[in-house]
């Protein structure tokens, strides 16, 4: 690859890196709060399709034909039983996410992490270098057929850090100089508690946001 082409690709990847990513989950075990209103098939305002199932539902489908789950399967179910499995399709490309719902006071949030993806064009050597990080979503139910979701925005958090308005452990890593939170889950949860309670302006101003409408509603 020519250097000019390399830097064009590099710039595109960097500009698309707009979601705050974390090494650890944003929730604590005690804060998990399942919300069944998210279950179903949704269309977003950018043309994407979201098919959301509970992990419990998918587990029951897999073992609904007489096959007995192993002890290891049951351990996985116990760990993930409150999670959503999300199939997201955009421009004919498909990706799967695991999302854990949790609450801070009455505010619903989702911890997103990649589960699998349509890996056409990604070879095994490249995929072995990819790390499944976590992101956090503010989740607001407008009504039974409409939900608004916003990711915590990287540019906003970096700006607040530079101006010493917030503090959270983080690193700048890799050739793309990715911003990565390195605090543990308890610290991340406490950070979100303070962040939600703060009077900071535009806390959830985000370039990564979707309005979801239930299909056939």
VENTA-V635005 format. One record per run of one state. SS is the DSSP state (a for helix, b for strand, c for the rest). FROM is the first residue (numbers start at 1). TO is the last residue. If there is no record, write none. Layout:
BEGIN
ss=SS from=FROM to=TO
ss=SS from=FROM to=TO
END
This chain:
BEGIN
ss=c from=1 to=2
ss=a from=3 to=15
ss=c from=16 to=18
ss=b from=19 to=19
ss=c from=20 to=20
ss=b from=21 to=22
ss=c from=23 to=28
ss=a from=29 to=31
ss=b from=32 to=32
ss=c from=33 to=35
ss=a from=36 to=38
ss=c from=39 to=39
ss=b from=40 to=44
ss=c from=45 to=48
ss=b from=49 to=54
ss=a from=55 to=62
ss=c from=63 to=70
ss=a from=71 to=80
ss=c from=81 to=82
ss=b from=83 to=90
ss=c from=91 to=92
ss=b from=93 to=104
ss=c from=105 to=106
ss=b from=107 to=117
ss=c from=118 to=123
ss=a from=124 to=127
ss=c from=128 to=133
ss=b from=134 to=143
ss=c from=144 to=145
ss=b from=146 to=151
ss=c from=152 to=152
ss=b from=153 to=153
ss=a from=154 to=162
ss=c from=163 to=169
ss=b from=170 to=173
ss=c from=174 to=177
ss=b from=178 to=181
ss=c from=182 to=184
ss=a from=185 to=197
ss=c from=198 to=208
ss=b from=209 to=214
ss=c from=215 to=217
END
